[in-house]
């Protein structure tokens, strides 16, 4: 399987994971309402509401009239905060806020302890608050395409997290507490400024897919040998010398590893 094929497979895995979780959050074959007006005609039947690209600056008050709402899509708006009545809604398990121009994670989000999916792709977030650790039920966290420079140690409190997307940020380091993500299965760290991964990464015994493309890695810690469930490692466009690549292959003999067509860019470039 070529490099492109493997990347496509990884994307498909992520998409399927979202679909499966969305099915779990609402009965099968439930429609996604794209108009609040139409949703309010039969409020008790609404499980998914998409208010995408409506130029909203706040969540409409009428959304609270949907008693069975579990998934709320607010993509491509200008929402900066969430109302208390939404935060207190224990049925809401999936919130999508990509491309809202957010510079920080609304603190109200970290009080929604029943959230299982949080989508914040394509904003301008620079940091993750320590309160992120309150989201103990979170399965999937999308923070790719932001400006995040540092992960708080409390990230390790997300014991239920299975899918983590942090590509295209400004991360230079990963905290040791990352190794406490005991349920993590897929992690994408592409396009950051990482020069190393912590030894504690070896504690992620359920990890099946790890992507660290387009970073500045020169090697991986020997503790990756403990990643017995790891099926795929994507590590192209780093500073990995042929010797480093050889060591990594020996540490992960049962993992399909992609170092790219040329094995990574020339050291120092």
C-alpha positions as CSV (number, residue, x, y, z in Angstrom):
1,X,0.0,0.0,0.0
2,X,1.5,3.4,-1.0
3,X,1.7,6.5,1.1
4,X,-1.3,8.2,-0.4
5,X,-3.4,5.0,0.1
6,X,-2.4,4.8,3.8
7,X,-3.3,8.4,4.4
8,X,-6.6,7.9,2.7
9,X,-7.2,4.9,5.0
10,X,-6.5,7.0,8.0
11,X,-8.9,9.7,6.9
12,X,-11.6,7.1,6.2
13,X,-11.0,5.6,9.7
14,X,-11.6,9.1,11.2
15,X,-14.7,9.7,9.2
16,X,-16.1,6.3,10.1
17,X,-15.4,6.9,13.7
18,X,-17.3,10.1,13.7
19,X,-20.2,8.4,11.9
20,X,-20.3,5.6,14.4
21,X,-20.3,8.0,17.3
22,X,-23.0,10.1,15.8
23,X,-25.1,7.0,15.3
24,X,-24.6,6.1,19.0
25,X,-25.7,9.6,20.0
26,X,-29.1,9.5,18.2
27,X,-31.4,6.8,16.9
28,X,-30.5,5.5,13.4
29,X,-31.8,7.3,10.3
30,X,-32.6,10.4,12.2
31,X,-32.6,13.4,9.9
32,X,-30.4,16.5,10.4
33,X,-32.6,19.6,10.6
34,X,-31.0,22.5,8.8
35,X,-33.6,25.1,9.8
36,X,-34.7,26.1,13.3
37,X,-38.0,27.0,11.9
38,X,-38.6,23.5,10.5
39,X,-37.2,21.9,13.7
40,X,-39.7,23.8,15.8
41,X,-42.6,22.3,13.9
42,X,-41.9,19.0,15.6
43,X,-39.5,19.8,18.5
44,X,-39.6,16.5,20.3
45,X,-38.4,14.6,17.2
46,X,-35.3,16.7,16.7
47,X,-32.0,15.0,17.7
48,X,-29.6,16.7,15.3
49,X,-29.7,20.4,14.3
50,X,-27.3,22.1,11.9
51,X,-27.2,25.9,11.9
52,X,-24.2,26.1,9.6
53,X,-23.1,29.3,7.9
54,X,-25.9,31.4,9.4
55,X,-23.6,34.3,10.5
56,X,-24.8,33.6,14.1
57,X,-23.1,35.5,17.0
58,X,-25.0,33.5,19.6
59,X,-27.0,30.3,19.9
60,X,-30.6,31.1,19.2
61,X,-32.8,31.0,22.3
62,X,-35.4,28.8,20.6
63,X,-32.9,25.9,20.5
64,X,-33.7,25.3,24.1
65,X,-37.2,24.2,23.0
66,X,-35.8,21.0,21.5
67,X,-35.9,18.6,24.4
68,X,-34.2,15.6,22.7
69,X,-31.4,17.4,20.9
70,X,-28.1,15.5,21.2
71,X,-26.0,16.9,18.3
72,X,-25.6,20.6,17.6
73,X,-23.7,21.8,14.5
74,X,-22.7,25.5,14.5
75,X,-20.0,25.5,11.8
76,X,-19.0,28.7,10.0
77,X,-20.5,31.2,12.3
78,X,-19.2,33.8,14.7
79,X,-20.2,32.4,18.1
80,X,-17.9,33.3,21.0
81,X,-19.8,31.9,24.0
82,X,-22.5,29.4,24.9
83,X,-25.6,30.2,27.0
84,X,-26.0,28.7,30.4
85,X,-29.2,26.8,29.4
86,X,-27.2,25.0,26.7
87,X,-24.3,24.2,29.1
88,X,-26.8,22.7,31.5
89,X,-28.4,20.5,28.9
90,X,-27.2,17.0,29.8
91,X,-28.6,15.5,26.6
92,X,-26.2,17.4,24.4
93,X,-23.3,15.1,23.6
94,X,-21.9,16.5,20.4
95,X,-21.0,20.1,19.6
96,X,-19.5,21.4,16.4
97,X,-17.9,24.8,16.3
98,X,-15.4,24.8,13.5
99,X,-14.5,28.0,11.6
100,X,-16.1,30.4,14.1
101,X,-13.0,32.6,14.5
102,X,-12.6,31.5,18.1
103,X,-9.3,32.7,19.8
104,X,-10.0,30.6,22.9
105,X,-12.1,27.7,24.0
106,X,-15.4,29.0,25.5
107,X,-15.1,28.2,29.2
108,X,-18.7,27.1,29.2
109,X,-17.7,24.1,27.1
110,X,-15.5,22.6,29.8
111,X,-18.6,22.4,32.1
112,X,-20.4,20.1,29.7
113,X,-19.4,16.9,31.4
114,X,-21.5,14.7,29.1
115,X,-19.9,15.8,25.9
116,X,-18.6,12.9,23.8
117,X,-17.5,14.8,20.7
118,X,-16.1,18.4,20.5
119,X,-15.2,19.8,17.1
120,X,-13.2,23.0,17.1
121,X,-11.3,22.7,13.8
122,X,-10.1,25.8,11.9
123,X,-10.3,28.4,14.5
124,X,-7.6,30.6,16.0
125,X,-7.3,29.1,19.4
126,X,-3.9,29.6,21.0
127,X,-4.2,27.6,24.2
128,X,-6.3,24.8,25.8
129,X,-7.6,25.6,29.3
130,X,-6.7,23.3,32.2
131,X,-10.4,22.8,32.7
132,X,-10.4,20.6,29.6
133,X,-9.8,17.8,32.0
134,X,-13.4,18.1,33.2
135,X,-14.7,16.5,30.0
136,X,-14.3,13.0,31.3
137,X,-16.8,11.4,28.8
138,X,-15.1,12.9,25.7
139,X,-14.5,10.3,23.0
140,X,-13.3,12.6,20.1
141,X,-11.6,15.9,20.2
142,X,-10.8,17.9,17.1
143,X,-8.5,20.9,17.5
144,X,-6.6,20.8,14.2
145,X,-6.0,23.9,12.2
146,X,-5.6,26.3,15.2
147,X,-2.6,28.1,16.8
148,X,-2.1,26.0,19.9
149,X,1.4,26.2,21.3
150,X,1.1,24.1,24.4
151,X,-1.0,21.3,25.9
152,X,-2.0,21.5,29.6
153,X,-1.0,18.6,31.8
154,X,-4.8,18.1,32.5
155,X,-5.1,16.7,29.0
156,X,-4.2,13.4,30.6
157,X,-7.5,13.4,32.5
158,X,-9.4,12.6,29.4
159,X,-9.6,8.9,30.2
160,X,-12.3,8.1,27.6
161,X,-10.6,9.9,24.7
162,X,-10.1,7.6,21.7
163,X,-9.5,10.0,18.8
164,X,-7.4,13.2,19.1
165,X,-6.7,15.5,16.2
166,X,-4.1,18.3,16.8
167,X,-2.6,18.7,13.3
168,X,-1.5,22.1,12.0
169,X,-0.9,23.9,15.2
170,X,2.3,25.3,16.8
171,X,3.1,22.6,19.3
172,X,6.8,22.3,20.2
173,X,6.4,19.8,22.9
174,X,4.0,17.1,24.3
175,X,3.6,16.9,28.1
176,X,4.4,13.6,29.9
177,X,0.7,13.4,31.0
178,X,-0.1,12.6,27.4
179,X,0.8,9.0,28.4
180,X,-2.3,8.9,30.7
181,X,-4.7,8.9,27.7
182,X,-5.4,5.2,28.4
183,X,-8.2,4.8,25.8
184,X,-6.4,6.6,22.9
185,X,-6.6,4.7,19.6
186,X,-5.8,7.3,16.9
187,X,-3.7,10.5,17.3
188,X,-2.8,13.0,14.6
189,X,0.0,15.5,15.3
190,X,1.0,16.5,11.8
191,X,2.2,19.9,10.9
192,X,3.5,21.1,14.3
193,X,7.0,22.0,15.6
194,X,7.7,18.8,17.6
195,X,11.4,17.9,18.0
196,X,10.7,15.0,20.4
197,X,7.9,12.8,21.8
198,X,7.8,12.0,25.5
199,X,8.9,8.6,26.7
200,X,5.5,8.3,28.4
201,X,4.0,7.8,24.9
202,X,4.9,4.1,25.4
203,X,2.0,3.9,27.9
204,X,-0.6,4.3,25.2
205,X,-1.2,0.6,24.9
206,X,-4.4,0.9,22.9
207,X,-2.9,3.2,20.3
208,X,-3.5,1.9,16.7
209,X,-2.6,4.8,14.6
210,X,-0.1,7.7,15.1
211,X,0.6,10.4,12.6
212,X,3.5,12.8,13.2
213,X,4.2,14.0,9.7
214,X,5.7,17.4,8.9
215,X,7.4,18.0,12.3
216,X,11.1,18.3,13.3
217,X,11.6,14.9,14.9
218,X,15.1,13.4,14.8
219,X,14.2,10.2,16.6
220,X,11.4,8.5,18.6
221,X,11.9,7.3,22.2
222,X,12.7,3.7,22.7
223,X,9.5,3.3,24.8
224,X,7.5,3.2,21.6
225,X,8.4,-0.5,21.6
226,X,5.6,-0.9,24.2
227,X,3.0,0.2,21.6
228,X,2.0,-3.4,20.8
229,X,-1.4,-2.4,19.3
230,X,0.2,0.2,16.9
231,X,-0.8,-0.8,13.3
232,X,0.3,2.4,11.5
233,X,2.9,5.1,12.0
234,X,3.1,8.0,9.6
235,X,6.3,10.0,10.1
236,X,7.3,11.5,6.7
237,X,8.7,15.0,6.4
238,X,10.7,15.0,9.6
239,X,14.5,15.1,10.3
240,X,14.8,11.4,10.7
241,X,18.1,10.1,9.5
242,X,18.4,6.6,7.9
243,X,19.9,5.4,11.1
244,X,17.0,6.7,13.2
245,X,14.5,5.1,10.8
246,X,16.3,1.8,11.2
247,X,16.1,2.0,15.0
248,X,12.4,2.9,14.8
249,X,11.7,-0.1,12.5
250,X,13.4,-2.4,15.0
251,X,11.4,-1.0,17.9
252,X,8.2,-1.5,16.0
253,X,8.6,-4.7,13.9
254,X,4.9,-5.3,13.5
255,X,3.9,-1.7,12.6
256,X,3.4,-0.4,9.1
257,X,5.7,2.6,9.0
258,X,5.6,5.4,6.4
259,X,8.8,7.6,6.3
260,X,7.9,9.0,2.9
261,X,9.3,8.4,-0.5
262,X,12.7,9.8,0.4
263,X,12.5,8.9,4.1
264,X,12.2,12.5,5.2
265,X,13.8,15.8,4.3
266,X,17.5,16.3,4.5
267,X,18.7,16.8,8.1
268,X,18.8,20.5,9.1
269,X,16.3,21.6,6.4
